[in-house]
């Protein structure tokens, strides 16, 4: 029989938590910056995106992931949306913070992150037509929200660090 301490630790070990991710929605001349990456389902396209790391702010994660995956500096200027999605094949839940902003300096000599094949620019029509090759339905939805003019101020995000 479990005592209350065992029950509590058992419960916390089984506690569900979503994966927090960030994405950069970057548009230029009607096309959106995507990365082609190798996934467990083969080659897929996604916005520059990735996971929030420990001790990192959500905005810093978006800057870091964009640089690692595209070799471009990125300055977030607004939030396009926050998306909650559960992958139907593996059951993993993602909480995605999508930003738009300014693309900065390119570092062509910089290697792209592991698993990233290349960067590409695609229109919303191309992204919609190639839906099966997108990493998730969030790719198209983020572009559609961007095109609909959805923008939320960055100061909606409050990073408290380890404050009590």
VOGU-3710 file (C-alpha; in Angstrom, 3 decimals, decimal comma):
1> xxxxxxxxxx> 0,000/0,000/0,000  1,239/3,496/-0,871  1,587/6,055/1,873  0,668/9,680/1,214  4,263/10,573/0,280  4,473/7,679/-2,202  1,104/8,608/-3,654  2,148/12,222/-4,089  5,467/11,368/-5,786  3,746/8,765/-7,942
11> xxxxxxxxxx> 1,183/11,332/-9,028  3,823/13,972/-9,850  5,812/11,443/-11,896  2,722/10,885/-14,033  1,748/14,559/-14,268  0,944/15,647/-17,812  2,811/18,650/-19,186  2,699/20,198/-22,658  5,812/20,894/-24,723  6,320/24,661/-24,940
21> xxxxxxxxxx> 7,519/25,724/-28,373  8,161/28,976/-30,217  7,930/29,828/-33,909  8,885/32,780/-36,113  6,390/33,872/-38,761  8,544/35,830/-41,207  7,084/37,247/-44,427  8,877/38,944/-47,310  7,276/39,882/-50,627  4,311/37,570/-50,032
31> xxxxxxxxxx> 6,402/34,541/-49,108  7,095/32,984/-45,718  10,394/31,677/-44,409  10,261/27,954/-43,705  12,810/25,292/-42,935  12,873/21,849/-44,482  13,718/19,368/-41,762  14,098/15,654/-41,217  11,437/14,239/-38,886  10,268/10,794/-37,816
41> xxxxxxxxxx> 7,746/11,098/-40,689  10,349/12,071/-43,311  11,090/15,523/-44,724  8,669/18,188/-43,507  8,391/21,986/-43,648  7,959/24,189/-40,609  8,489/27,745/-39,542  11,774/28,303/-37,740  10,664/26,796/-34,445  11,730/24,820/-31,445
51> xxxxxxxxxx> 11,438/24,136/-27,756  11,772/26,540/-24,872  14,884/25,689/-22,860  15,295/25,881/-19,093  16,091/29,392/-17,766  15,194/30,972/-21,137  12,459/33,506/-21,834  9,926/32,715/-24,531  11,127/35,675/-26,617  14,784/34,636/-26,253
61> xxxxxxxxxx> 13,816/31,128/-27,415  12,270/32,537/-30,611  15,421/34,553/-31,334  17,713/31,573/-30,639  15,681/29,022/-32,614  15,452/31,300/-35,658  19,209/31,857/-35,655  19,982/28,150/-35,164  17,594/26,955/-37,868  18,002/29,688/-40,507
71> xxxxxxxxxx> 21,308/31,488/-39,754  19,378/34,790/-39,620  19,016/37,211/-36,734  15,370/37,740/-35,774  13,812/40,542/-33,754  10,321/39,632/-32,476  7,883/42,548/-32,647  4,497/40,968/-31,928  2,791/37,711/-31,043  0,685/36,286/-33,868
81> xxxxxxxxxx> -0,965/33,708/-31,640  -0,678/31,003/-29,026  -1,641/27,548/-30,282  -2,543/24,385/-28,369  -2,279/21,215/-30,457  -2,042/17,505/-29,725  -0,195/15,420/-32,301  -2,610/12,671/-33,414  0,104/10,051/-34,004  2,146/10,302/-30,802
91> xxxxxxxxxx> -0,246/12,092/-28,431  2,301/14,805/-27,549  0,719/18,161/-26,766  2,368/21,373/-27,929  1,772/24,899/-26,695  3,218/27,135/-29,447  3,983/30,838/-29,143  4,217/32,299/-32,655  5,977/35,615/-33,214  6,368/37,961/-36,127
101> xxxxxxxxxx> 9,121/40,495/-36,469  12,095/41,640/-38,465  14,606/39,387/-40,134  18,119/40,709/-39,637  21,638/39,827/-40,622  22,292/36,543/-42,414  25,300/34,397/-41,466  25,743/32,170/-44,555  28,833/30,471/-43,084  26,861/29,264/-40,043
111> xxxxxxxxxx> 25,796/25,619/-40,078  22,070/25,046/-39,616  20,753/23,106/-36,615  20,835/19,291/-36,667  18,019/17,940/-38,819  17,545/21,156/-40,806  18,195/20,602/-44,505  17,633/24,109/-45,853  15,566/27,266/-45,683  12,877/27,997/-48,283
121> xxxxxxxxxx> 10,344/30,742/-49,005  6,748/29,703/-49,787  3,492/31,557/-50,344  0,401/30,860/-48,270  -1,093/29,135/-51,345  1,924/26,828/-51,634  1,826/26,036/-47,917  -1,886/25,204/-48,145  -1,406/23,065/-51,275  1,481/21,170/-49,665
131> xxxxxxxxxx> -0,342/20,604/-46,371  0,726/16,958/-46,079  4,384/17,983/-46,159  4,007/20,508/-43,327  5,240/19,528/-39,856  1,814/20,263/-38,366  -1,420/22,129/-39,113  0,013/24,972/-37,020  2,241/25,996/-39,959  -0,671/27,058/-42,168
141> xxxxxxxxxx> -2,799/28,371/-39,291  0,006/30,691/-38,141  0,400/32,045/-41,688  -3,359/32,575/-42,006  -3,489/34,383/-38,657  -0,544/36,553/-39,715  -2,284/37,422/-43,005  -5,480/38,210/-41,073  -3,490/40,863/-39,216  -3,430/39,177/-35,819
151> xxxxxxxxxx> -0,801/40,897/-33,682  -0,551/41,045/-29,913  1,985/43,107/-27,954  5,068/41,356/-26,607  4,496/42,859/-23,172  1,611/40,427/-22,707  4,358/37,928/-21,827  5,656/38,287/-18,280  8,861/36,475/-17,370  9,205/36,201/-13,611
161> xxxx> 12,306/34,022/-13,574  12,489/32,349/-10,189  10,537/35,033/-8,326  8,339/33,845/-5,484
//
